[in-house]
C-alpha cells in the first residue's frame, strides 16, 4: 500500500538511474536506499518524497547517498538555454549564473555565449 503511494518517487529513482537501489516495505514503512549521481538529484528525490508524504513523512525512510560530492550537478546545455535559466533551475535564482560561469571558465569565455551539448559543472552553493 505504501509502495503505491510513493510510486512517483520510485519512478523518479529509475529515471535518474539511481545506483544500488533497494526498496522494501516493513510494518507500513517504505524503506528506500540508493546512490544518486550528485546532490541535485538527491534533492530532487527528497522534494518528490515531501510532495507525496509531507514535510516529515513517517511512512518512508530514505537513505540516499551521493556518488559525486565535488559538484552540485552536471548539466548538458540544451538549445535556447542561458546561464541565468540554468542557475534558476539548480539554485532557484537566475542571478547566481556567475557561479556557474566561474566554475566553467575553462570552457566559457563569455557568460552570454553557451552552446548546446556543452557539459557544465554546477558548483556546490
ROTIZA-336856 format. One line per field, with one value per residue: x, y, z of N, C-alpha, C in turn. Coordinates in steps of 0.05 Angstrom, whole numbers, plus 5000, padded with zeros to 4 digits. Layout:
<sites>
n_x = (X;...)
n_y = (Y;...)
n_z = (Z;...)
ca_x = (X;...)
ca_y = (Y;...)
ca_z = (Z;...)
c_x = (X;...)
c_y = (Y;...)
c_z = (Z;...)
</sites>
This chain:
<sites>
n_x = (5017;5037;5078;5054;5034;5081;5099;5112;5160;5193;5191;5217;5268;5283;5284;5326;5366;5385;5435;5452;5402;5349;5289;5243;5188;5163;5126;5088;5121;5158;5220;5274;5334;5396;5442;5452;5472;5491;5486;5443;5407;5396;5368;5324;5298;5285;5252;5209;5193;5175;5134;5097;5091;5091;5123;5152;5150;5125;5119;5158;5226;5287;5350;5395;5451;5507;5542;5580;5607;5635;5614;5552;5518;5518;5509;5481;5480;5422;5390;5372;5378;5401;5454;5431;5379;5393;5418;5373;5344;5376;5391;5348;5352;5364;5404;5449;5481;5533;5565;5563;5586;5639;5656;5663;5701;5742;5719;5682;5681;5651;5595;5548;5550;5536;5534;5494;5500;5547;5579;5567;5593;5558;5568;5575;5534)
n_y = (4976;5026;5029;5038;5089;5119;5112;5149;5170;5125;5117;5164;5154;5112;5139;5175;5140;5116;5085;5021;5012;4998;4973;4964;4941;4950;4938;4977;5018;5047;5030;5059;5058;5081;5106;5170;5208;5259;5316;5349;5313;5280;5317;5326;5277;5278;5323;5303;5261;5291;5320;5280;5256;5296;5345;5319;5259;5198;5149;5132;5116;5141;5128;5160;5163;5202;5200;5234;5284;5329;5366;5402;5389;5364;5391;5387;5430;5454;5473;5541;5552;5593;5617;5641;5619;5566;5571;5586;5539;5503;5530;5562;5615;5662;5700;5677;5659;5674;5643;5593;5607;5621;5572;5544;5568;5549;5530;5567;5633;5677;5698;5703;5670;5608;5540;5489;5422;5430;5410;5430;5446;5449;5484;5468;5502)
n_z = (5000;5018;4982;4933;4942;4941;4890;4850;4868;4865;4810;4794;4815;4781;4733;4743;4745;4793;4831;4861;4883;4929;4952;5003;5043;5108;5163;5147;5132;5081;5057;5027;4990;4960;4911;4888;4830;4841;4887;4871;4845;4889;4920;4886;4891;4946;4947;4918;4951;4996;4971;4963;5014;5053;5096;5139;5131;5160;5140;5106;5097;5077;5051;5020;4983;4957;4897;4872;4905;4894;4860;4851;4810;4742;4679;4616;4564;4532;4471;4467;4521;4576;4618;4662;4663;4673;4723;4752;4750;4780;4828;4840;4831;4785;4783;4803;4762;4753;4787;4761;4713;4730;4750;4704;4673;4643;4596;4581;4557;4556;4592;4564;4521;4509;4488;4456;4480;4509;4568;4631;4695;4754;4808;4879;4926)
ca_x = (5000;5055;5095;5038;5033;5106;5107;5124;5187;5207;5194;5238;5293;5290;5291;5352;5385;5397;5451;5449;5375;5336;5263;5229;5166;5164;5107;5075;5141;5173;5249;5288;5362;5409;5463;5446;5497;5500;5468;5418;5389;5386;5348;5300;5284;5273;5229;5187;5183;5160;5110;5077;5086;5092;5150;5165;5134;5132;5115;5180;5253;5304;5379;5404;5479;5514;5567;5600;5601;5653;5597;5524;5506;5530;5487;5487;5465;5402;5385;5355;5383;5420;5465;5410;5358;5405;5421;5346;5336;5391;5393;5324;5359;5378;5427;5473;5493;5562;5577;5566;5606;5666;5664;5667;5717;5759;5706;5666;5696;5631;5571;5525;5555;5538;5526;5482;5517;5569;5573;5575;5594;5542;5583;5560;5529)
ca_y = (5000;5049;5029;5051;5118;5132;5102;5171;5171;5102;5123;5184;5139;5097;5159;5186;5118;5113;5061;5005;5018;4977;4982;4944;4952;4936;4950;5001;5039;5041;5036;5060;5068;5080;5127;5189;5217;5284;5327;5359;5290;5272;5337;5321;5254;5287;5341;5286;5248;5311;5327;5259;5249;5319;5354;5299;5234;5177;5123;5126;5122;5141;5131;5166;5173;5217;5189;5255;5308;5352;5385;5401;5375;5368;5399;5389;5453;5449;5496;5562;5557;5614;5612;5650;5598;5542;5578;5586;5510;5489;5545;5577;5643;5666;5718;5661;5649;5679;5619;5572;5617;5619;5543;5533;5588;5535;5526;5591;5658;5699;5686;5704;5652;5580;5525;5463;5399;5435;5399;5449;5439;5466;5481;5468;5530)
ca_z = (5000;5019;4958;4911;4949;4934;4863;4834;4878;4854;4782;4791;4820;4757;4713;4749;4744;4820;4833;4885;4894;4943;4963;5018;5059;5133;5182;5136;5126;5057;5061;5001;4991;4935;4907;4867;4817;4853;4907;4858;4841;4915;4927;4870;4904;4972;4940;4909;4976;5011;4956;4968;5043;5071;5104;5155;5128;5178;5127;5088;5106;5053;5055;4993;4983;4933;4885;4867;4922;4886;4845;4857;4787;4716;4662;4587;4553;4511;4454;4478;4549;4583;4645;4681;4664;4685;4751;4764;4753;4801;4853;4845;4830;4760;4787;4811;4738;4754;4799;4741;4694;4742;4753;4677;4659;4624;4570;4575;4557;4558;4604;4545;4499;4515;4464;4461;4484;4527;4594;4651;4723;4771;4833;4904;4935)
c_x = (5018;5071;5080;5036;5058;5116;5121;5154;5204;5211;5216;5266;5302;5299;5319;5374;5400;5411;5447;5422;5364;5310;5251;5207;5165;5146;5095;5094;5156;5202;5262;5317;5374;5429;5456;5473;5509;5479;5442;5398;5379;5364;5322;5284;5270;5250;5205;5175;5166;5134;5088;5070;5086;5120;5165;5149;5144;5130;5136;5207;5272;5333;5391;5433;5484;5541;5588;5592;5618;5637;5568;5510;5524;5506;5496;5468;5447;5398;5365;5360;5403;5432;5445;5388;5368;5409;5394;5338;5350;5390;5367;5329;5376;5403;5452;5487;5523;5577;5583;5587;5634;5675;5671;5684;5737;5746;5689;5682;5677;5606;5547;5528;5558;5526;5514;5504;5542;5561;5585;5574;5576;5554;5565;5556;5547)
c_y = (5025;5052;5044;5081;5132;5122;5124;5175;5149;5106;5144;5172;5124;5117;5171;5165;5116;5086;5047;5009;4993;4988;4959;4957;4936;4951;4976;5024;5030;5049;5036;5069;5065;5104;5144;5198;5241;5295;5337;5336;5280;5291;5333;5298;5263;5306;5324;5271;5266;5319;5306;5256;5272;5324;5333;5273;5212;5149;5117;5134;5120;5145;5134;5177;5188;5207;5211;5280;5332;5373;5382;5384;5379;5372;5400;5410;5444;5475;5516;5568;5580;5605;5620;5630;5573;5547;5577;5557;5498;5504;5560;5607;5648;5683;5703;5650;5653;5656;5598;5581;5614;5590;5531;5552;5575;5532;5550;5616;5682;5687;5687;5685;5623;5565;5498;5442;5405;5423;5419;5437;5459;5463;5480;5497;5538)
c_z = (5000;4994;4935;4916;4939;4907;4847;4843;4866;4824;4777;4796;4796;4735;4717;4749;4771;4821;4860;4899;4907;4955;4978;5035;5085;5153;5172;5130;5101;5062;5034;5006;4963;4934;4883;4855;4832;4873;4895;4855;4868;4924;4912;4883;4930;4967;4933;4933;4992;4997;4960;4997;5062;5080;5121;5154;5147;5165;5106;5101;5082;5061;5027;4995;4957;4923;4882;4883;4914;4871;4855;4835;4763;4697;4633;4575;4531;4495;4468;4508;4552;4611;4666;4685;4678;4715;4765;4769;4777;4828;4859;4842;4805;4763;4796;4786;4739;4767;4779;4720;4705;4744;4726;4660;4639;4597;4562;4577;4561;4570;4585;4522;4509;4491;4471;4462;4501;4554;4615;4679;4737;4799;4858;4913;4958)
</sites>
